């Protein structure tokens, strides 16, 4: 997986969520659930590949914000946390764009 593929993966999830959600709050909740259940989060091998092959700045920011520098997590835990944070941020960003575009069009 590379950055383009990860963005397309997250955009697809965001499109499905935005289509089915009743409002942006529900969409953001579903984004969190979708990131948490992503195969790239729950399978450590895929989380490691995501961390190795993609820009994970947002995921690392998520790790720092939620766990600080004294986290005591294993390497596998860190990869999954960073992958989760990156996927969640990309899905939520795409959802914001979709809802903004629909407001402008209305």
N, C-alpha and C positions, 0 to 999 in steps of 0.2 A: 504494500500500500504506500502511496505517496500523498503529498499534500492535496493534489488535485482530486485523487480518488476519495480521500477522506472528506473533502469539502462536498463532493457530489453525493457521497453516502449520507452525510448530515443534512444536506439540502433536500434529499429525497424523504428523509424522516420528517423534516420540518414541513414539507409540502403536505404530506399525509396528515400530520397533526393539525395544521392550519385549516385544512379542508373539513376536518371532523369536529374541531373544538368550537364551543359556543362563544368563547371570548378569549382574549389574550391571556388572562390569568389561568384559565384551564389549559391553554396551549403550553404555557411555561411549566405548569405542573407535569404535563405529559412529556415535555422535553426532558425534565429531570428523570422521570421514570424510564424513558427510552434510552437515555444515556446509561443509566444504572443497569439496564438489562442488555446492553449492547454486547455482542460477541467479542468485541475488541476490548471490553472491560472485564468480562467474566472469565475469559480464557487468557491466562497469563502470557502464553506464547504470543497471542495476537496483540496484547497490550505492550509487550516488549518490542514487537515489530513496529507498532505505531510509534512508540517512543524513539526508536532508532531511525525510522524512515521519514518522519513528519516533523514539522515545526510544532513544538509543544509548549510555547511560551505561556499560553493561556492555562494550560494544564498545570504547569509549574507554579503559576500565580495562584491557582486554586489550591494546590498543595500547601503553599506558604500561608495563605489566608486561613485555611481550615485547620492545619496541623502545626504550623510554626516550624521553627528549626529543630526543636527537640521532640521529634515525632516518634522515634523508636520503632519505625516500621521496617519490614523486610524489603529486599529489592523487588520481589514479586508484588508486594502490597503497594510499593511506590509506583511501579509501572501501571498497575490497575487504577490507582488514584489519579495519576497524571492523565491516563487515557480517558477516564471518566470526565475529568475537568475540561479536557480539550474538546471532547465530543459534545458535552453539555453546552459549552460556550458557542460552538459552531452551530448547533441546532437552534439555540436561543437567538443567535444573531440572525439566522435565516428567517426565523419566525417573525422577529421584529421587522425585517425588510418586507416580508409578505403582508403583514398587517398594515404597515405604513403605505405600501403600494395600493392596498385595497381602500384605505381611507382617502388617498389622493384621487383615486378613480371614482370614488363616490361623490 
